[in-house]
Amino acid sequence: MRANKWTTAAGAALTGALVVGGLFGSAGPASASPTVQSSQGVSHEAAGKKKGPLSGKRQVTIVRKGSFESGVALMKKAGLVERDDDAGRQLFVPTPLGKGKYLVKAYKSGSKAKATCWQAYQPKPTASLRIRGAKCNAKSKAQRFEIVKIKGKGKGYVFSNRGAYLWHTDNGFILEEIGDATQDTYFKLVDNGKAPA
């Protein structure tokens, strides 16, 4: 795992700054100075709220802003991908752990199988971090994600794990420190009813 050079979204909001904005593709982050935005554009939804997508009581679909008729799915072998069908696990329950951290539980529609949780992992030493499914473990740092809502036109939720942010590239989803790039991957959380018991 790479060293955390940049402040996470939640920590940045507490200190009054957040690195957001920008674009990069499969070639990697663009070599431009990061954009610093005031914490006024950051919304922290209180853990344990009775309502809302981060309450742990609602299941949501996750849709990347700018995607075309596709949603986020957790596949058994491919990990986190975008699909325009109903394959994989496409219902998610962000479950509060406290201190701005969440387990992201994944379910398959109509299945009674237990939840699988998002887990950050590195396929090989030189590869970018990715997300795969794993048995849920609230103590695993690789499963403790920060989810922050960035306010503003075209913005939405961002996901991160230990300072590495979820990006969409030409090669799919990766977790990457912001570095010299600026964030361009935002998500909508679409309510799909009560979370499984």
JOKADA-V714621 format. One line per field, one symbol per residue. phi: phi as a letter, one per 40 degrees, with the letter a starting at -180 (. if undefined). psi: psi as a letter, one per 20 degrees, with the letter a starting at -180 (. if undefined). burial: I if it has 16 or more other ideal C-beta (glycine too) atoms within 10 Angstrom, else O. A space follows every 10 residues. Layout:
# JOKADA-V714621
phi=???
psi=???
burial=???
This chain:
# JOKADA-V714621
phi=.ccccbccdc cccccgaaca hgaabcchdc cbcccbbccc cbbbcccgdc bhcbcgbbbb cbbccgcbfa bcbbccbcgc abbbbbcgcb bbbcbcbgfg bbcbcbbcdg cccccbbcac abdadccccb bbcadcaccc ccbcccbbcc chcgcicbba bfgbccbbbc bgcbbaccfc cbcbbbbbbb cbgccdc
psi=pqqnhqqrgg hhhhijqpor aaqqbiirqq mqqqppqqih jpooppqjqh rqijijiqqq qppppiqokq rpqoqghibp rpqjakqaoj pqnoopiqkj qqpnppqppi qjqqqqqppp rohrhiqqqr prqrppoiip hiinqppppp qqpiabqqqq olipqoqpri japrpqqgci rqpjoqqqoo pkapqq.
burial=OOOOOIIIII OIIOOOIIII IIOIOOOOIO OOOIOOIOOO OIOIIOIOOO OIIIIIIIII IIIIOOOOOO IIIIIOOOII IIOOOOOIII IIIIIIIOOI IIIIIIIIOO OOOOIIIIII OOOOOOOIII IIIOOIOOOO OIIIIIIIII OOOOIIIIII IIIIIIIIIO OIIIIIIIIO IIIIIIIOIO OIOOIOO
